[in-house]
Amino acid sequence: MTDSQQEHGRRKPIGGELIIPAVAVVFSIYYLWTIVDVPFTAQASALFVGTILIFLCLALFVRTALALRRGEVSLGIGGLIEPTSFVPRRLVLLGLTVAYIFVVPWLGFTLTTFLFLALAMAVLNGGRSKGFIAALSAVLAIGGWLLFVVAFETRFPAGPFEMLMQRMF
Amino acid sequence: MEFSIEIFAEQFARTFSYWWVILPSILLGLIVGAIPGFSAANTIIILLPLTLAMDPETGLVFMVALYASSRLGAGIPAILVNIPGTAGAAATPLDGYPMTQQGRGQQALTISFTSSVLGGLLTTIIALLAMPWLSQVAYYLHSVEMIVIMIFGISLIASIAARDTLKGLIAGFLGLMIGYIGADVIYETPRGTMGFLELYDGVPLIPALVGLFAISEAFSVIEGDSILTKLGREAMQTGGWGATIEGLRETLSRWWHVVWTAMIGLVIGVVPGAGAAIAAFVAYQQSRAFSKTPEKYGTGHIEGLIAPESANNGVTSGTLIPLLVIGVPGGATAAIMAVVLQYHGVTVGPELFATRPELGYGPFTTMAVTYILMIFTILPLARYMSRVTVVRTVFMAPIIISFTLVGAFVPREYVFDMYLALVFGVIGYVARKTGYHVAAILIGVILGPLLEQYFLRAMRISQGDVLVVFSSTIGNILWVALVVSLCVPAFTAWRRRAAQERTPAAQ
């Protein structure tokens, strides 16, 4: 490892800390663009808050630039993704969550919840205790259906299971 | 509005006879309060056919008991898994969750229950006695004063995220901008909606709450096998009734802290629209500002848990005062109560206390009785509830995601809201990992629409003069209070640093 690499490794990675302010600046500019044509009285509040937000973000960018110049920090995103060994699991969980939302209007709450819980727990647990996970997922999904749909009469997305139960009882 | 001991005693005895309504309502309230997306307001709406079928007094007892117990229930997941059941409990995890991680979950729950019950009970009695005067508070607060109160709320974020004030402010103001999304109330121009029709009514609060707290937390907790620290796991091995007794003792020894933070909740609750979230954060910030050990806040400090819990229960009785005395509901649940009373032909206002005291005083005595019954029913459960923290995160994370995502679906029944919760989850995850406070973003989302509404009103009254925000005496006093409130922690920290520097020099 070269001296410059060792030097880089000692610096605190703060690139991830710039994501929120960057999003804030882009969103504020977009928001202010959408109110260009409305009367001033309707603009004033957003102008006030949006301007302060952009100013605060610029202050953070300047502070970061000064720290970079002094060699105290780096623009790495280690702070955001560490510990890196969990990144694959986290991405799988994110993918399963998107799939859950996508499927729930068709399969309904109970079946989708069962599948999501079983798959997510199996992946996170490294494929161990499959029988226990299947039983736990079934109990939780049916318990949720009994509590929310039957007891509270909440209108959760209905699928084959909910329709079958409705016809039976 | 004459008040006498006879009326009070008679009303109390009458309310106790409704124990068969109050006890099931407590149980239901604790459950719905603990589940994000199932607030007391939602539940009362879902059960409206049942409520309307009851006579007005029974209906009112049911609604008030449900309301008070759901407020307490919202603190349970906030303490145990860092997910507030409602926005009113958003300040509870600041010190409640670190206590849980240290294996003091049972003690934290006991402190939360005791301070909630004491704060709620005390403010209910004070509300009953001081109703004629407290109801006048709402008359003095107009749009200008409300703007200052809202900015006061946001400024607290800087204090709460004390490790980096700049990041705290960015998070809060980003939340405000997100809260501004939607069609404006006067000209109906869509703003910042990115073309989504589902955002024309603004950003719904429950998906924001679910995403920022629950989803982001689920993605964070999988990094460890348990949410408990090593010491926390050891502490949980030796669990018994001792932690409950210790929590009770710790709260009672800080009775004065419970009293004054609950009073903050009561006064803020009287202000229509301010709500439990602001009250909890104001109480937390004030508690830290006047503490001798402010550096302990955020690390599992008992006073940091007492303050938001007693304040958000103080709000509960406060929101009923403007409803019953001047007919202006102080919050969503109070507004639904007004609808139910109107359905039964009951007109709220000062004459209600003379013509139908059981309806005028009834909500307050019901609240008092609910709190008394609640302490005996819930306190023994703290020991068993705290066991949830030993569940492995590989099981806990998927459960949190699936059950809170459907909670985001419940209020509007849009699948879009579940995607929105996921987007907030990603924002929350990035915020947590990079030192931005998720509670600050949430408070901004809550206050954004309110701030804009008052800003618009003030601008229209002043015909576009922005200096209107400095036109009111009360408003100007509040501006000064805001500056003082921001300066006190900085001044205290400076004095402490100076003292520390002097100490080694003297040695």
HADDOCK unambig.tbl for C-alpha pairs under 7 A between the chains (distance, minus, plus):
assign (segid A and resid 16 and name CA) (segid B and resid 434 and name CA) 6.18 0.50 0.50
assign (segid A and resid 17 and name CA) (segid B and resid 434 and name CA) 4.98 0.50 0.50
assign (segid A and resid 20 and name CA) (segid B and resid 431 and name CA) 6.97 0.50 0.50
assign (segid A and resid 24 and name CA) (segid B and resid 174 and name CA) 5.96 0.50 0.50
assign (segid A and resid 30 and name CA) (segid B and resid 192 and name CA) 6.86 0.50 0.50
assign (segid A and resid 31 and name CA) (segid B and resid 191 and name CA) 6.31 0.50 0.50
assign (segid A and resid 31 and name CA) (segid B and resid 192 and name CA) 4.69 0.50 0.50
assign (segid A and resid 34 and name CA) (segid B and resid 191 and name CA) 5.48 0.50 0.50
assign (segid A and resid 34 and name CA) (segid B and resid 192 and name CA) 6.28 0.50 0.50
assign (segid A and resid 35 and name CA) (segid B and resid 191 and name CA) 6.34 0.50 0.50
assign (segid A and resid 41 and name CA) (segid B and resid 456 and name CA) 6.32 0.50 0.50
assign (segid A and resid 41 and name CA) (segid B and resid 459 and name CA) 5.83 0.50 0.50
assign (segid A and resid 41 and name CA) (segid B and resid 460 and name CA) 6.72 0.50 0.50
assign (segid A and resid 41 and name CA) (segid B and resid 464 and name CA) 5.79 0.50 0.50
assign (segid A and resid 42 and name CA) (segid B and resid 456 and name CA) 6.29 0.50 0.50
assign (segid A and resid 45 and name CA) (segid B and resid 452 and name CA) 5.83 0.50 0.50
assign (segid A and resid 45 and name CA) (segid B and resid 455 and name CA) 6.08 0.50 0.50
assign (segid A and resid 49 and name CA) (segid B and resid 173 and name CA) 6.66 0.50 0.50
assign (segid A and resid 50 and name CA) (segid B and resid 177 and name CA) 6.79 0.50 0.50
assign (segid A and resid 53 and name CA) (segid B and resid 170 and name CA) 6.19 0.50 0.50
assign (segid A and resid 53 and name CA) (segid B and resid 173 and name CA) 5.74 0.50 0.50
assign (segid A and resid 53 and name CA) (segid B and resid 174 and name CA) 6.80 0.50 0.50
assign (segid A and resid 56 and name CA) (segid B and resid 166 and name CA) 6.93 0.50 0.50
assign (segid A and resid 56 and name CA) (segid B and resid 170 and name CA) 6.24 0.50 0.50
assign (segid A and resid 57 and name CA) (segid B and resid 170 and name CA) 6.71 0.50 0.50
assign (segid A and resid 79 and name CA) (segid B and resid 433 and name CA) 6.74 0.50 0.50
assign (segid A and resid 79 and name CA) (segid B and resid 434 and name CA) 6.80 0.50 0.50
assign (segid A and resid 80 and name CA) (segid B and resid 430 and name CA) 6.79 0.50 0.50
assign (segid A and resid 80 and name CA) (segid B and resid 433 and name CA) 5.41 0.50 0.50
assign (segid A and resid 80 and name CA) (segid B and resid 434 and name CA) 6.32 0.50 0.50
assign (segid A and resid 86 and name CA) (segid B and resid 223 and name CA) 6.50 0.50 0.50
assign (segid A and resid 90 and name CA) (segid B and resid 219 and name CA) 6.49 0.50 0.50
assign (segid A and resid 101 and name CA) (segid B and resid 418 and name CA) 6.57 0.50 0.50
assign (segid A and resid 101 and name CA) (segid B and resid 419 and name CA) 6.96 0.50 0.50
assign (segid A and resid 113 and name CA) (segid B and resid 402 and name CA) 6.30 0.50 0.50
assign (segid A and resid 117 and name CA) (segid B and resid 398 and name CA) 5.73 0.50 0.50
assign (segid A and resid 117 and name CA) (segid B and resid 399 and name CA) 6.75 0.50 0.50
assign (segid A and resid 120 and name CA) (segid B and resid 398 and name CA) 6.12 0.50 0.50
assign (segid A and resid 121 and name CA) (segid B and resid 394 and name CA) 5.82 0.50 0.50
assign (segid A and resid 121 and name CA) (segid B and resid 395 and name CA) 5.73 0.50 0.50
assign (segid A and resid 121 and name CA) (segid B and resid 398 and name CA) 6.62 0.50 0.50
assign (segid A and resid 124 and name CA) (segid B and resid 394 and name CA) 5.38 0.50 0.50
assign (segid A and resid 125 and name CA) (segid B and resid 394 and name CA) 5.98 0.50 0.50
assign (segid A and resid 156 and name CA) (segid B and resid 410 and name CA) 6.86 0.50 0.50
